């Protein structure tokens, strides 16, 4: 708790006080989005992630709400590894 509690407090403070100026600066690389099928988000919010890249935006749906990560860890790691593997290979060459 001594280590995690200060980080959680900071995260919550950022979430409570952040004010977005409305400006979107799309990234120059692909992005991958993970969404729980039962999260309380609209289709517009989900597909809004596409505005944040000039390239490919892959959206992956998982059963459950926001904390689906706890039950779907193996699938998530596989997607992350598959996504990053080409970059790792390119970097080594």
Secondary structure as GFF3:
##gff-version 3
##sequence-region A 1 93
A	DSSP	alpha_helix	4	17	.	.	.	ID=ss1
A	DSSP	beta_strand	31	36	.	.	.	ID=ss2
A	DSSP	alpha_helix	43	47	.	.	.	ID=ss3
A	DSSP	three_ten_helix	48	52	.	.	.	ID=ss4
A	DSSP	beta_strand	57	62	.	.	.	ID=ss5
A	DSSP	three_ten_helix	68	70	.	.	.	ID=ss6
A	DSSP	alpha_helix	73	92	.	.	.	ID=ss7
###
